[in-house]
Amino acid sequence: MDLVIIRWPRKGQDEEQVSVLFGRCQHRGALMDDGHGDGDNLICGLHNRDYDYRTGVRSYNPAERLQRFSIWIEKSAQQLNNFFRVSTELMQVMARACGHDDLGKFCIDDLTT
């Protein structure tokens, strides 16, 4: 089954939301991952059909929608994601402190005991 998974910030909250939508356009069955995002919409790459990425509902014709699947993200997965994000941010700070403009340039030789 073709799915599109989109992470998006919920207004006024720190937590991200996740939408899992059926990955084929209702018009001609085109793969939605060939499309692009535009504002709050996921746009089909074949004929520019637009679907709200939060709900799967089409803006022009609300009767037309991508099926939306329910998902549960466990707190531990969110905590792990936060750990990796913060660790990456810390490594970026360390790389900048060593004079690098990109984390990819940071190497073992930059570390001292």
C-alpha positions, 0 to 999 in steps of 0.5 A: 500500500502506498502511504504518505507520512507528513510531520507538521507542527500543531499551532501553539504547541511544541509537539509535532503532529503526524498525518498518514494518508493514502498515497494515491490521488483520487483523480487518476491514482498518481503517486502523491509522493511525486507531488509537492507541498504548498501551504497546508496542501499536498499537491498531486504532481500529475494534475495539481489536485490539492488535499489538506495534509492534516485531514486528506480532504480536498479543498475544491471538493470536500467529498473527495479525500485521501484516506487518513490512517490513525497512528499512535506515537509512543512517548518513548519514541518522541523522547528518543527523537528529542534526544537525537535532535538535541544531540545534533544541535550540540554537535553543530555548536561544537563544530562551529566552535571548532571553526566549521560551517557544517557539521559534516566537517567536524571530525575526531581530530577536533576533539581533545582530551 
